[in-house]
Amino acid sequence: MAVQVFIGGEYEKQSIHNMTRLIDQGIRAGIPTLAVTAVGTDMARDARYFRLATRICAELGAHYVKTYFIEEGFETVTSCCPVPIVIAGGKKLPELDALTMAYKAIQQGANGVDMGRNIFQSEAPKAMIQAVGAVVHRNETPEKAFQMYNDLKNQK
């Protein structure tokens, strides 16, 4: 199960209460909960915010946390969170950029990626999901994964 949490946002209290209730229900049913850190447009997307948001979710019982990758200080986010972190794919990026983001996140401690647009809006979604898998599960470099993507895309 997944639930969005608005740490520092207008509905922070309600979203945290919703998350903890869902976690309790999930535990009773043997279902883990993924807390998703939501970031409002007026909030800073920096390491300090993500360290706080992911830690709050984990300490209140989330089994996994989904958050955004940031270029500066992401390794401090993953090192401060006691549960596995999965990064959100975010907006659609060129394929090499998406693979690079996934690679950097994994190298800095993320346990996985959750990419929607960057896979399904790709010119070749099947090839892209395999390239992302190579980065995440086989520690492939973005360049080699991009070559893999192009090779698979061009196979007909």
N, C-alpha and C positions, 0 to 999 in steps of 0.2 A: 504494500500500500504506500501511497505517496501523499504528502501533505505540504502545502506551502506555508512558510513561516515568515512573517514580516517584522524581523528584529529592527527596532528603531523606527518603524513606520507607524502610521496612524492606528492601525488595527493590531498592533503588536500583542497586546494582552489577549485579545480574542483568538488570534492565530496560535499563540502558545498554548492556550487552554484547549483549543481544538486538537493541536498536535498531541498533547499529553493524553487526552481522552482516546484518540485513535491508537496511540502506542499501547495503552492499557488494553483496549479491545483486541488489538492484534496479538499481543502476548498471550491473552487467554485463548486465542484461536490458533496460536503457533505461526502467525504471519509477521514477518519483519516489517518495519516501517522505514521509509525513506523520507527524510525531512529535506525540503527544497528551500534554500535561502532565496527569498525574493528581495529584490533591490528596487526601491522607488526611484523615480527620475531625479528627485532632489537629494538623494543620498550618495555619499562617497563610495565608490567602488575601489576600496584600497585594502591592503593587507590587514590593517587594524580592524576594519569593519568585518571582514570575512573571518578573521580569527575569533572574534567575539560571537558572530552569528553561528558559525559551525560548532563552536564549543558549547554554546547554550543548547543547541539542538541535541548534541550528543549527550550532554550531562542530564538532560531531561528524558533520555531514554531512546532516542532515535538509533536505529541499528546501522544506518548509512546516512550520509549527508551529500546532497547534490548542491554544488555551488559553481560559481564562475571562475574561470582561470584568469589570473591577472599576471602581467609581465613582471611586476616588481614585488617580491616578497611572498610569492605563492608557497615556497617551501616552508615558510613560517606558519602558514595556514594549515598545511597538512601535518606539520610536526606538533601543532597545538591541539589537534582534534583527535580524541581517543577512539574514533570509529572510522571505517573506510570512507574516503571522499571520492565522489564521482563528479567529473566536471560536466557542465552543461555546454552544449555545442554553440549556443548563442546564434547570432545572425549568420546568414549565409556568407561563407568566405570562399575564395578560390581554393581548389582542392589542395594544392601544396600548402597554403596557409593553414587550412584546417588540420592537415596532417602534422604540420609543425607545432600547432597549438596542442594537439593531443600528445605529441612526443614530449614537449616541454613539461606538460602537466604530469605525465607518468614519471619522467625523470626527477621531478620535484616532489614526488610522493603521492600523487593521485592513484587510486586503485582502478579507475576505469573512466570511460567517457560515455556520455549519453547524447548522441548527435542525431538530431532529426533532420533539419534543413540541410546540413552539410552532407548528408547521405542522400536523402530522398529528392533533393533539388539538384543533385549532381547530374551531369550529363549521362553518367553510367552508375546508377546506384549500387548494382551488384558488385561492380569493380571497387567502388569507393568503400563499401562496408568491409570488403576483404583487405583493402589497404589499411583501413583504420584498425582492423583486427591484428594485422601484422605489427603495427606500431605498438598497440596495447599489450598483446599477448606474446609477441616474439621479439620485442625490443628493436624492431626495425627502424632505421633512420627515416626521416621524412622524405629524403631524396630517393632512397631505394623503394619506399612504399609508393611514392608518386610514380616512379617508373613501373612498378607493379600495376598500379591503377591504369596507366596508359596502355600497358601491354594487354591487360584484361579487357579494357574498353575497346581496343582495336581488334580483338578476336571476335569473329562473327560466326 
